[in-house]
Amino acid sequence: MKNILVPIGSSKSAVNTLQYAIDLAQEVDANVYVISVFQEFSKAGSASKLNTVLKEDTENTLEKVVSSVDHKGVSVVSHPIKGGVVDGVERFNKHVPVDLMVLSPHSNSVRDEVYLGNTTGKLVKSTNIPAFIVPENETFKQPSQILMAFKNGNFDKKRHLEPLKKMQKHFGTEIQLLHVETPESDDKMKNVSDDLKEMSASYKTTSNATTYQGVLEHFQSVNPDIVCVVRRKRGFFKKLWEKNVVLKKEFFTPKPLLILRVQE
C-alpha cells in the first residue's frame, strides 16, 4: 500500500478523515494525496475570471485542511483538480496509482438518515479503487478484528485482496470470514479462493436474504474494528448500488467500512 488518496469536499469531517488517512499511512509507510475537485466553466468572456476564483477557493480549502492535521512525518501532497469527481479521481489514478481511497461517508452536508452521500456513493460505485469509509469523529487504531462478509467467495486475482493482506501483515489483524448464502447463490459462488482461506482466522456460513442481513446477524458476536465487503458489478448490494445515495436503513455500520473492488 504505497499511495492513499483522500478526496475532500465541504464536509466538516474533512480534517478528521485526512488525519485518519495520515495515521494509517504512518503505520503502513504510505504517501497521502489530498484532492478537491472544482467544476470549470467555459473560458469564454468573464468565465475565465470565475474559473480562477474557483481554483483559488479550492486551493485555499485544501491548504486549510492540510494545515489542520498532524503530518507525523508522512508525505502529504494536495492537488486541486478540475472536472467531475469521478473523472478527476480516475485521471489522478492514471498518474499516481492509488491503492486505497479514504473517504468520509458525506463529502457535503446531508440528511441524518443518509449513510453514504451522493459524492462518496458515486466514487464507490463508479471507480475501481478500494474504498475505506471512515465514520465522523473516528480515530485511527490498529485493527485487531475484521469481519469480512461476502456472497461470492471467488477471488481470481490476488491483488483484489491486497488491502486486507496489508492490514494483516502490518497489524496482525484476525480476519473473520462470513460467507452469506442468499437465494441468488449458486454452486460456484459457494467456493472460497485458497488465498482468502489462508488469510482467515475463522470461517462461518450463514443463510440470509441479503449480505447486509448476514452482517447484522453476526456483527455483535465478532465485534469487529472494521467491516469489509466486496463490490462486484453483479454481486454485493447489486440493487443498492444502482443509485449513489445509500440510506442508513439500507446499509449502515458504526465501524470503518472497507470496500474491496473486484473487476469482472
Secondary structure, DSSP 8 states (H G I E B T S, - for coil): --EEEEE--S-TTHHHHHHHHHHHHHHHT-EEEEEEEE-----STTHHHHHHHHHHHHHHHHHHHHTTS--TT--EEEEEEES-HHHHHHHHHHHS--SEEEE-S-SS---TTEEE-HHHHHHHHH--S-EEE--TT------SEEEEEES-----SGGGGHHHHHHHHHH--EEEEEEEE-TT--TGGG---HHHHHHEEEEEEEE-SSHHHHHHHHHHHH--SEEEEEE-TTSTTTTGGGSS-EETTT---SS-EEEEE---
